[in-house]
Amino acid sequence: MKIRKANVKNDNISITNVYIYENKKEEYSLISIPEIEWSTTISYEEKRDELYSRLITSLAKNTEQETADELARKVQQWVSEM
């Protein structure tokens, strides 16, 4: 498991830790952000554009739109590095 520092503000909540678990055998990553009670799985096969759209839609349910955009970009980048 990897822990990345997001350092993003959402209202009065500071989102700092993003937890990333990579399951190489089943070819997916599990992303979790406890501060906003959010998580998702990302398949290795998922296309970059589709991933961004899905992330921003999901994150916007728990955060402001600007925060969702910033987090989606960061998560997308971290997953592509793995």
N, CA, C and O of each residue as an XYZ file, in Angstrom:
328
protein
N       0.842     -1.170      0.000
C       0.000      0.000      0.000
C       0.892      1.239      0.000
O       1.914      1.301      0.684
N       0.474      2.205     -0.780
C       1.185      3.478     -0.845
C       0.283      4.570     -0.288
O      -0.939      4.502     -0.418
N       0.883      5.565      0.325
C       0.142      6.717      0.828
C       0.698      7.945      0.127
O       1.892      8.236      0.199
N      -0.189      8.658     -0.551
C       0.194      9.888     -1.254
C      -0.406     11.081     -0.513
O      -1.470     10.974      0.096
N       0.274     12.195     -0.572
C      -0.193     13.423      0.065
C      -0.908     14.281     -0.965
O      -0.301     14.759     -1.923
N      -2.209     14.471     -0.755
C      -2.997     15.268     -1.690
C      -2.908     16.749     -1.355
O      -2.794     17.584     -2.251
N      -2.960     17.080     -0.059
C      -2.920     18.468      0.395
C      -3.917     19.350     -0.350
O      -3.547     20.336     -0.988
N      -5.177     18.973     -0.254
C      -6.270     19.673     -0.919
C      -7.282     20.088      0.140
O      -7.536     19.343      1.086
N      -7.861     21.278     -0.017
C      -8.894     21.755      0.902
C     -10.269     21.542      0.295
O     -10.486     21.776     -0.894
N     -11.200     21.089      1.140
C     -12.595     20.945      0.753
C     -13.415     21.567      1.880
O     -13.570     20.961      2.940
N     -13.934     22.757      1.659
C     -14.579     23.533      2.722
C     -13.573     23.705      3.856
O     -12.494     24.261      3.652
N     -13.918     23.233      5.037
C     -13.022     23.346      6.197
C     -12.215     22.082      6.444
O     -11.463     21.999      7.415
N     -12.368     21.107      5.574
C     -11.679     19.830      5.734
C     -10.418     19.807      4.873
O     -10.447     20.153      3.692
N      -9.329     19.399      5.480
C      -8.081     19.252      4.746
C      -7.922     17.788      4.348
O      -7.877     16.906      5.205
N      -7.839     17.538      3.055
C      -7.654     16.179      2.548
C      -6.155     15.975      2.355
O      -5.543     16.565      1.464
N      -5.581     15.137      3.199
C      -4.134     14.952      3.137
C      -3.738     13.607      2.556
O      -3.004     13.555      1.569
N      -4.210     12.521      3.147
C      -3.753     11.193      2.732
C      -4.685     10.527      1.732
O      -5.903     10.496      1.909
N      -4.077      9.995      0.674
C      -4.781      9.167     -0.301
C      -4.074      7.814     -0.281
O      -2.872      7.724     -0.530
N      -4.832      6.770      0.018
C      -4.273      5.431      0.137
C      -4.473      4.675     -1.174
O      -5.571      4.646     -1.730
N      -3.396      4.067     -1.654
C      -3.440      3.332     -2.915
C      -2.907      1.923     -2.684
O      -1.749      1.725     -2.316
N      -3.782      0.955     -2.911
C      -3.400     -0.454     -2.817
C      -3.413     -1.022     -4.229
O      -4.409     -0.913     -4.945
N      -2.311     -1.621     -4.618
C      -2.213     -2.194     -5.960
C      -2.251     -3.719     -5.877
O      -1.428     -4.330     -5.195
N      -3.208     -4.328     -6.571
C      -3.317     -5.777     -6.654
C      -2.834     -6.183     -8.048
O      -3.599     -6.173     -9.012
N      -1.572     -6.534     -8.132
C      -0.977     -6.862     -9.430
C      -1.541     -8.147    -10.018
O      -1.671     -8.269    -11.236
N      -1.870     -9.093     -9.174
C      -2.384    -10.376     -9.654
C      -3.731    -10.205    -10.363
O      -3.958    -10.789    -11.422
N      -4.618     -9.403     -9.776
C      -5.941     -9.195    -10.370
C      -6.018     -7.918    -11.209
O      -7.079     -7.582    -11.734
N      -4.909     -7.218    -11.333
C      -4.742     -6.052    -12.207
C      -5.724     -4.914    -11.927
O      -6.467     -4.476    -12.806
N      -5.704     -4.455    -10.687
C      -6.480     -3.271    -10.336
C      -5.823     -2.554     -9.161
O      -4.985     -3.121     -8.461
N      -6.216     -1.308     -8.959
C      -5.783     -0.527     -7.802
C      -7.015     -0.097     -7.023
O      -8.057      0.211     -7.603
N      -6.885     -0.079     -5.717
C      -7.947      0.392     -4.836
C      -7.491      1.732     -4.281
O      -6.412      1.834     -3.696
N      -8.312      2.757     -4.463
C      -7.994      4.101     -4.000
C      -8.961      4.455     -2.891
O     -10.166      4.240     -3.024
N      -8.444      5.001     -1.785
C      -9.290      5.369     -0.661
C      -8.890      6.735     -0.106
O      -7.707      7.030      0.065
N      -9.909      7.569      0.172
C      -9.692      8.872      0.802
C     -10.612      8.937      2.026
O     -11.773      9.331      1.913
N     -10.091      8.551      3.189
C     -10.936      8.467      4.388
C     -11.570      9.791      4.814
O     -12.687      9.787      5.332
N     -10.902     10.908      4.616
C     -11.440     12.202      5.063
C     -12.785     12.539      4.430
O     -13.584     13.269      5.017
N     -13.035     12.014      3.241
C     -14.327     12.281      2.585
C     -15.155     11.005      2.432
O     -16.159     10.977      1.721
N     -14.702      9.943      3.123
C     -15.394      8.655      3.082
C     -15.656      8.200      1.645
O     -16.796      7.954      1.253
N     -14.573      8.095      0.873
C     -14.665      7.778     -0.557
C     -13.627      6.718     -0.908
O     -12.515      6.718     -0.380
N     -14.011      5.813     -1.814
C     -13.065      4.829     -2.352
C     -13.570      4.334     -3.700
O     -14.752      4.454     -4.024
N     -12.651      3.780     -4.475
C     -12.997      3.201     -5.771
C     -11.904      2.227     -6.184
O     -10.792      2.251     -5.656
N     -12.244      1.374     -7.135
C     -11.241      0.504     -7.731
C     -11.021      0.952     -9.168
O     -11.935      1.430     -9.840
N      -9.788      0.784     -9.620
C      -9.421      1.186    -10.976
C      -8.718      0.016    -11.649
O      -7.666     -0.439    -11.199
N      -9.308     -0.457    -12.719
C      -8.737     -1.549    -13.492
C      -7.531     -1.050    -14.293
O      -7.509      0.102    -14.727
N      -6.551     -1.894    -14.487
C      -5.391     -1.538    -15.307
C      -5.811     -1.196    -16.738
O      -5.150     -0.405    -17.410
N      -6.897     -1.789    -17.194
C      -7.339     -1.619    -18.574
C      -8.128     -0.334    -18.812
O      -8.379      0.030    -19.961
N      -8.521      0.354    -17.749
C      -9.361      1.545    -17.902
C      -8.590      2.664    -18.609
O      -7.454      2.977    -18.253
N      -9.229      3.251    -19.608
C      -8.599      4.320    -20.386
C      -8.532      5.612    -19.572
O      -9.380      5.873    -18.719
N      -7.518      6.399    -19.852
C      -7.231      7.621    -19.092
C      -8.410      8.599    -19.086
O      -8.772      9.114    -18.028
N      -9.008      8.861    -20.236
C     -10.123      9.805    -20.317
C     -11.352      9.293    -19.575
O     -12.029     10.049    -18.879
N     -11.630      8.012    -19.731
C     -12.762      7.405    -19.033
C     -12.544      7.444    -17.523
O     -13.472      7.707    -16.757
N     -11.324      7.184    -17.110
C     -10.989      7.210    -15.693
C     -11.229      8.592    -15.103
O     -11.862      8.723    -14.055
N     -10.728      9.615    -15.771
C     -10.903     10.975    -15.269
C     -12.387     11.322    -15.135
O     -12.799     11.871    -14.113
N     -13.179     11.017    -16.131
C     -14.619     11.307    -16.091
C     -15.292     10.582    -14.938
O     -16.110     11.164    -14.224
N     -14.951      9.322    -14.756
C     -15.559      8.536    -13.679
C     -15.140      9.063    -12.314
O     -15.961      9.165    -11.402
N     -13.848      9.401    -12.175
C     -13.362      9.920    -10.900
C     -14.031     11.241    -10.529
O     -14.479     11.418     -9.396
N     -14.096     12.156    -11.474
C     -14.656     13.470    -11.163
C     -16.143     13.369    -10.822
O     -16.626     14.079     -9.941
N     -16.864     12.498    -11.510
C     -18.285     12.300    -11.211
C     -18.468     11.736     -9.810
O     -19.329     12.192     -9.058
N     -17.666     10.755     -9.467
C     -17.764     10.117     -8.159
C     -17.307     11.055     -7.035
O     -17.976     11.166     -6.007
N     -16.184     11.719     -7.231
C     -15.658     12.612     -6.200
C     -16.558     13.823     -5.962
O     -16.637     14.326     -4.841
N     -17.230     14.288     -7.002
C     -18.100     15.467     -6.874
C     -19.294     15.203     -5.953
O     -19.922     16.145     -5.469
N     -19.604     13.948     -5.714
C     -20.692     13.619     -4.783
C     -20.292     13.893     -3.334
O     -21.154     14.097     -2.480
N     -18.976     13.898     -3.055
C     -18.481     14.070     -1.693
C     -17.701     15.362     -1.479
O     -17.361     15.704     -0.346
N     -17.415     16.083     -2.569
C     -16.593     17.292     -2.464
C     -17.141     18.385     -3.380
O     -18.070     18.170     -4.158
N     -16.532     19.566     -3.257
C     -16.835     20.657     -4.182
C     -16.272     20.303     -5.556
O     -15.381     19.460     -5.661
N     -16.779     20.935     -6.601
C     -16.365     20.624     -7.970
C     -14.869     20.859     -8.185
O     -14.200     20.033     -8.806
N     -14.337     21.973     -7.681
C     -12.907     22.276     -7.857
C     -12.039     21.239     -7.146
O     -11.010     20.811     -7.668
N     -12.463     20.847     -5.965
C     -11.736     19.829     -5.203
C     -11.777     18.495     -5.933
O     -10.766     17.798     -6.012
N     -12.944     18.137     -6.469
C     -13.091     16.888     -7.217
C     -12.160     16.874     -8.418
O     -11.524     15.859     -8.700
N     -12.075     17.990     -9.124
C     -11.202     18.083    -10.296
C      -9.738     17.895     -9.902
O      -9.010     17.140    -10.546
N      -9.318     18.573     -8.859
C      -7.925     18.481     -8.415
C      -7.586     17.065     -7.942
O      -6.531     16.531     -8.285
N      -8.466     16.468     -7.167
C      -8.230     15.099     -6.698
C      -8.230     14.097     -7.848
O      -7.399     13.189     -7.878
N      -9.154     14.252     -8.793
C      -9.224     13.338     -9.932
C      -7.925     13.383    -10.734
O      -7.411     12.343    -11.147
N      -7.403     14.566    -10.951
C      -6.141     14.699    -11.692
C      -4.977     14.042    -10.943
O      -4.145     13.360    -11.540
N      -4.936     14.260     -9.634
C      -3.851     13.674     -8.837
C      -3.947     12.150     -8.823
O      -2.944     11.468     -9.036
N      -5.128     11.613     -8.579
C      -5.311     10.159     -8.538
C      -4.959      9.556     -9.892
O      -4.285      8.529     -9.964
N      -5.413     10.192    -10.955
C      -5.118      9.720    -12.307
C      -3.597      9.657    -12.521
O      -3.088      8.684    -13.077
N      -2.891     10.674    -12.088
C      -1.436     10.711    -12.241
C      -0.765      9.619    -11.409
O       0.114      8.915    -11.907
N      -1.165      9.476    -10.165
C      -0.546      8.473     -9.292
C      -0.763      7.064     -9.805
O       0.148      6.237     -9.756
N      -1.963      6.780    -10.297
C      -2.269      5.440    -10.807
C      -1.466      5.154    -12.072
O      -1.018      4.026    -12.275
N      -1.279      6.151    -12.918
C      -0.529      5.940    -14.152
C       0.970      5.715    -13.880
O       1.665      5.116    -14.701
N       1.461      6.191    -12.739
C       2.860      5.989    -12.375
C       3.147      4.566    -11.896
O       4.297      4.127    -11.910
N       2.121      3.855    -11.477
C       2.308      2.527    -10.876
C       2.477      1.449    -11.920
O       2.644      0.278    -11.578
